[in-house]
Amino acid sequence: MTELAQQNGLFGLVAEELRAVETCLQAPVGGNGLLSSVARYAIASGGKRVRPALVLLAARACGAKEATRMVMLASVAEMMHAATLIHDDIVDRSPTRRGRPSTMARWGAEVSVLVGDFLYSRAVQMLVADEDLRIMRGFADATVAMTEAEVLQLQHLWNLTMPEPDYLKIVRGKTAALMSASCRGGAQVAGAPEAVIEALAAYGLQLGIGFQLVDDALDYAAREERLGKPVASDFREGKITYPILHVMAVASEADRAALVRLAGQQSIEEGDVAFLRALVERYAAIPATMRLVDGYLARARASLGALPDSPARESLLRLVDFVRERDW
């Protein structure tokens, strides 16, 4: 069972389907030993499995009964997510992913980029076989949004004066777009009315923005052993997120200048990280980020008003609370 499913039985309603998803994910390819080994390593890192769970819960909330297409689509969502993580680690030169060596660190960029391409292509192959153009379009649109967001993030590396709308566009594309597509696809598999499909897509988008904002806050507030990566990894990689944008907006001139000098250094040492965390605390950047989170999560919760009461809808509501309260 995945990390998230273990948290208070959050995904107990779709536990059986999630186990089927894990089986599907562990058999993405045969024939090529290296490709299979790297793909399985990338997928087997576990993680939260939020996207497949969103597919399954959205489908259940709309009355879906037959599990085969639900499991297929949930597997597609996670394969696409895994592919983007592999590519992210190559771009960021990340040595670790979820507390263990990244695929790039173990096999190099050349092999890793091809495995990421394979996982994405395999997901597309599964969508083509399903022959539902609406679902295919939703995931294709999400992929375009993810790629655009990654390029925009590269354009803003070390930009301490990045406009907030650009930051939020990055968040929507990097994280929220695929969550929205997952909810949309689940509703479409269930044959839901268009208004319900759009409500669930909106839920996934708002939840995804809140989810990423919490991640950005945890990067400065959580412990490394909980994060599975070094604290302040975003800043080390030149990624400017909301806590730092908030500091730049409200800090004294001297502290802003110190932050600018730090961003101009060739490397970030542990003492620099301690200074960063002190600035984030001094200017209450985490509470400011969480206030923004609360707005997005409130809109996610409101979107579920389009659904009738059901155990699946209750699980989706509980997921909103879990995103707000998590510490990893």
C-alpha positions as CSV (number, residue, x, y, z in Angstrom):
1,M,0.0,0.0,0.0
2,T,1.2,3.5,-0.8
3,E,2.3,6.1,1.8
4,L,-0.8,8.2,1.4
5,A,-3.2,5.3,1.5
6,Q,-1.8,4.3,4.8
7,Q,-2.6,7.7,6.3
8,N,-5.7,7.2,8.4
9,G,-7.1,4.8,5.7
10,L,-7.6,7.8,3.4
11,F,-7.9,5.7,0.3
12,G,-9.4,2.6,1.9
13,L,-12.4,2.8,-0.4
14,V,-10.2,2.1,-3.5
15,A,-7.5,0.0,-1.8
16,E,-8.3,-3.0,-4.0
17,E,-8.0,-0.9,-7.2
18,L,-4.8,0.7,-6.0
19,R,-3.3,-2.7,-5.5
20,A,-4.2,-3.5,-9.1
21,V,-2.6,-0.2,-10.2
22,E,0.6,-1.2,-8.5
23,T,0.6,-4.5,-10.3
24,C,0.1,-2.7,-13.6
25,L,2.9,-0.2,-12.8
26,Q,5.4,-3.0,-12.0
27,A,5.0,-4.6,-15.4
28,P,5.4,-1.7,-17.9
29,V,7.8,-3.5,-20.3
30,G,9.2,-6.8,-21.2
31,G,12.2,-7.8,-23.3
32,N,14.7,-5.1,-22.6
33,G,16.3,-5.8,-19.2
34,L,17.8,-2.3,-18.7
35,L,14.6,-0.5,-19.7
36,S,12.5,-2.7,-17.5
37,S,14.9,-2.4,-14.5
38,V,15.1,1.4,-14.7
39,A,11.4,1.9,-15.3
40,R,10.5,-0.3,-12.3
41,Y,13.0,1.4,-10.1
42,A,11.5,4.8,-11.0
43,I,8.0,3.7,-10.3
44,A,8.8,1.5,-7.3
45,S,10.0,4.5,-5.3
46,G,6.5,4.5,-3.9
47,G,5.4,8.0,-3.2
48,K,2.0,9.4,-2.6
49,R,0.1,7.9,-5.5
50,V,-2.3,10.9,-5.4
51,R,-3.0,11.0,-9.1
52,P,-4.2,7.3,-9.5
53,A,-6.2,7.7,-6.3
54,L,-7.9,10.8,-7.7
55,V,-8.8,8.9,-10.9
56,L,-10.3,6.1,-8.8
57,L,-12.2,8.3,-6.3
58,A,-13.5,10.6,-9.0
59,A,-14.8,7.6,-11.0
60,R,-16.4,6.1,-7.8
61,A,-18.0,9.4,-6.9
62,C,-19.7,9.5,-10.3
63,G,-21.0,6.0,-9.9
64,A,-18.5,3.9,-11.8
65,K,-18.7,0.2,-11.1
66,E,-16.4,-1.6,-13.6
67,A,-12.8,-1.4,-12.4
68,T,-10.8,-2.3,-15.5
69,R,-10.9,1.1,-17.2
70,M,-10.5,2.9,-13.9
71,V,-7.3,0.9,-13.1
72,M,-5.9,1.5,-16.6
73,L,-6.5,5.3,-16.4
74,A,-5.1,5.4,-12.9
75,S,-1.9,3.7,-14.1
76,V,-1.7,6.1,-17.0
77,A,-1.8,9.1,-14.6
78,E,1.0,7.6,-12.4
79,M,3.2,6.7,-15.4
80,M,3.0,10.2,-16.7
81,H,3.8,11.6,-13.3
82,A,6.8,9.2,-13.0
83,A,8.1,10.3,-16.4
84,T,8.0,14.0,-15.4
85,L,9.9,13.2,-12.2
86,I,12.6,11.4,-14.1
87,H,12.9,14.4,-16.5
88,D,12.9,16.9,-13.6
89,D,15.8,15.1,-12.0
90,I,17.8,15.3,-15.2
91,V,17.1,19.0,-15.6
92,D,17.8,19.7,-11.9
93,R,20.7,17.3,-11.7
94,S,19.1,15.9,-8.6
95,P,21.1,13.2,-6.8
96,T,18.1,11.8,-4.9
97,R,14.4,11.2,-5.2
98,R,12.2,10.3,-2.3
99,G,15.2,9.5,-0.1
100,R,17.1,7.3,-2.5
101,P,19.3,7.8,-5.6
102,S,17.5,9.3,-8.5
103,T,17.5,7.3,-11.8
104,M,19.9,9.9,-13.2
105,A,22.3,9.4,-10.3
106,R,22.2,5.6,-10.9
107,W,22.1,5.3,-14.6
108,G,23.0,8.7,-16.0
109,A,21.0,11.2,-18.0
110,E,21.1,9.3,-21.3
111,V,19.4,6.2,-20.0
112,S,17.1,8.2,-17.7
113,V,15.7,10.5,-20.4
114,L,14.9,7.5,-22.6
115,V,13.1,5.7,-19.8
116,G,11.1,8.8,-19.0
117,D,10.1,9.0,-22.7
118,F,9.2,5.3,-22.6
119,L,6.9,5.7,-19.6
120,Y,5.1,8.6,-21.2
121,S,4.8,6.8,-24.5
122,R,3.5,3.7,-22.8
123,A,0.9,5.8,-21.1
124,V,-0.1,7.3,-24.4
125,Q,-0.3,3.8,-26.0
126,M,-2.7,2.8,-23.3
127,L,-4.9,5.8,-23.9
128,V,-4.9,5.1,-27.6
129,A,-6.0,1.5,-27.0
130,D,-8.8,2.9,-24.8
131,E,-10.1,4.9,-27.7
132,D,-11.7,7.7,-25.7
133,L,-10.7,10.9,-27.4
134,R,-12.0,13.1,-24.6
135,I,-9.8,11.5,-22.0
136,M,-6.8,11.4,-24.4
137,R,-7.2,15.2,-25.0
138,G,-7.3,15.9,-21.3
139,F,-4.1,14.2,-20.6
140,A,-2.5,15.7,-23.7
141,D,-3.5,19.2,-22.5
142,A,-2.0,18.4,-19.1
143,T,1.3,17.3,-20.6
144,V,1.5,20.5,-22.6
145,A,0.9,22.5,-19.5
146,M,3.5,20.6,-17.5
147,T,6.1,21.2,-20.2
148,E,5.3,24.9,-20.6
149,A,5.5,25.3,-16.8
150,E,8.9,23.6,-16.6
151,V,10.3,25.9,-19.3
152,L,8.9,29.0,-17.5
153,Q,10.5,27.8,-14.3
154,L,13.8,27.6,-16.1
155,Q,13.4,31.1,-17.4
156,H,12.9,32.3,-13.8
157,L,15.8,30.5,-12.1
158,W,17.2,32.7,-9.4
159,N,14.7,35.4,-10.2
160,L,13.9,36.8,-6.8
161,T,11.5,39.4,-8.4
162,M,9.5,36.8,-10.3
163,P,5.9,38.1,-10.7
164,E,3.4,36.1,-8.6
165,P,1.2,35.3,-11.6
166,D,4.2,33.6,-13.3
167,Y,4.9,31.6,-10.1
168,L,1.2,30.5,-9.9
169,K,1.3,29.5,-13.6
170,I,4.3,27.3,-12.9
171,V,2.4,25.7,-10.0
172,R,-0.7,25.1,-12.1
173,G,1.2,23.5,-14.9
174,K,3.8,21.5,-12.9
175,T,1.4,19.9,-10.4
176,A,-2.2,20.9,-10.7
177,A,-2.7,20.2,-14.4
178,L,-2.2,16.4,-14.1
179,M,-4.3,16.2,-10.9
180,S,-7.1,18.0,-12.8
181,A,-6.8,15.7,-15.8
182,S,-6.9,12.7,-13.4
183,C,-10.1,13.9,-11.8
184,R,-11.6,14.7,-15.2
185,G,-10.7,11.4,-16.6
186,G,-12.2,9.5,-13.7
187,A,-15.5,11.3,-14.1
188,Q,-15.4,10.7,-17.9
189,V,-14.8,7.0,-17.4
190,A,-17.9,6.9,-15.2
191,G,-20.0,8.7,-17.9
192,A,-20.7,11.7,-15.6
193,P,-22.7,14.7,-16.9
194,E,-20.6,17.5,-18.2
195,A,-21.2,19.8,-15.3
196,V,-20.0,17.2,-12.9
197,I,-16.9,16.5,-15.0
198,E,-16.0,20.2,-15.0
199,A,-16.6,20.4,-11.2
200,L,-14.2,17.5,-10.6
201,A,-11.6,19.0,-13.0
202,A,-11.8,22.2,-11.0
203,Y,-11.5,20.3,-7.7
204,G,-8.3,18.6,-9.0
205,L,-6.9,21.9,-10.2
206,Q,-7.5,23.8,-6.9
207,L,-6.3,20.8,-4.9
208,G,-3.2,20.5,-7.0
209,I,-2.3,24.2,-6.5
210,G,-2.8,23.8,-2.8
211,F,-0.7,20.6,-2.8
212,Q,2.2,22.3,-4.5
213,L,2.1,25.4,-2.3
214,V,2.2,23.1,0.8
215,D,5.3,21.4,-0.8
216,D,6.9,24.8,-1.3
217,A,6.3,25.6,2.4
218,L,7.6,22.3,3.6
219,D,10.8,22.8,1.7
220,Y,11.7,25.4,4.3
221,A,9.8,24.0,7.3
222,A,10.0,20.2,7.3
223,R,12.8,17.9,8.4
224,E,15.0,16.3,5.8
225,E,14.1,12.7,6.8
226,R,10.4,13.5,6.3
227,L,10.9,15.3,3.0
228,G,13.2,12.6,1.5
229,K,15.4,15.4,0.1
230,P,17.6,18.1,1.6
231,V,15.9,21.1,3.2
232,A,15.7,24.2,0.9
233,S,16.3,22.0,-2.2
234,D,14.3,24.5,-4.3
235,F,16.5,27.4,-3.5
236,R,19.7,25.3,-4.0
237,E,18.4,24.6,-7.5
238,G,17.5,28.2,-8.2
239,K,13.7,27.7,-7.9
240,I,12.1,30.7,-6.3
241,T,8.8,29.7,-4.6
242,Y,6.2,31.6,-2.6
243,P,7.9,31.7,0.8
244,I,10.9,33.5,-0.8
245,L,8.7,35.8,-2.9
246,H,6.9,36.7,0.4
247,V,10.2,37.5,2.1
248,M,11.3,39.6,-0.8
249,A,7.9,41.5,-0.6
250,V,8.0,42.3,3.1
251,A,11.6,42.1,4.3
252,S,13.9,45.0,5.2
253,E,16.2,46.4,2.6
254,A,19.1,44.8,4.3
255,D,17.6,41.4,4.4
256,R,16.5,41.6,0.8
257,A,20.0,42.6,-0.2
258,A,21.4,39.6,1.8
259,L,19.0,37.3,-0.1
260,V,20.1,38.7,-3.4
261,R,23.8,38.1,-2.5
262,L,22.9,34.5,-1.5
263,A,21.2,33.9,-4.8
264,G,24.3,35.1,-6.6
265,Q,26.6,32.6,-4.9
266,Q,27.9,29.6,-6.7
267,S,26.9,27.2,-4.0
268,I,24.6,27.1,-1.0
269,E,26.2,25.8,2.2
270,E,24.5,24.6,5.4
271,G,25.0,27.9,7.1
272,D,23.2,29.6,4.2
273,V,20.3,27.2,4.6
274,A,20.1,28.1,8.3
275,F,20.0,31.8,7.3
276,L,17.3,31.1,4.7
277,R,15.1,29.3,7.3
278,A,15.7,32.2,9.8
279,L,14.5,34.7,7.2
280,V,11.4,32.6,6.3
281,E,10.6,32.4,10.0
282,R,11.3,36.1,10.7
283,Y,8.9,37.3,8.1
284,A,6.2,34.6,8.7
285,A,6.5,33.3,5.2
286,I,5.1,29.8,6.0
287,P,1.9,31.2,7.5
288,A,1.6,33.5,4.5
289,T,1.9,30.6,2.2
290,M,-0.6,28.6,4.1
291,R,-3.2,31.4,3.9
292,L,-2.9,31.1,0.2
293,V,-3.2,27.4,0.5
294,D,-6.4,27.8,2.4
295,G,-8.0,29.8,-0.4
296,Y,-7.3,27.2,-3.0
297,L,-8.4,24.3,-0.8
298,A,-11.6,26.1,0.1
299,R,-12.4,26.3,-3.6
300,A,-11.5,22.6,-4.1
301,R,-13.9,21.7,-1.3
302,A,-16.7,23.9,-2.8
303,S,-16.3,22.2,-6.2
304,L,-17.5,18.9,-4.6
305,G,-20.9,20.5,-4.0
306,A,-21.8,19.3,-7.5
307,L,-21.5,15.7,-6.3
308,P,-24.1,13.7,-4.4
309,D,-23.1,12.4,-0.9
310,S,-21.2,9.2,-1.1
311,P,-18.2,7.5,0.5
312,A,-16.0,8.5,-2.5
313,R,-17.1,12.2,-2.1
314,E,-16.2,12.0,1.6
315,S,-12.8,10.6,0.7
316,L,-12.2,13.5,-1.6
317,L,-13.2,15.9,1.1
318,R,-10.9,14.2,3.6
319,L,-8.1,14.5,1.0
320,V,-8.5,18.3,1.1
321,D,-7.9,18.3,4.8
322,F,-5.0,15.9,4.5
323,V,-3.2,18.2,2.0
324,R,-3.6,21.1,4.4
325,E,-2.3,19.1,7.4
326,R,0.5,16.9,6.0
327,D,4.1,17.4,7.1
328,W,5.9,15.6,4.3
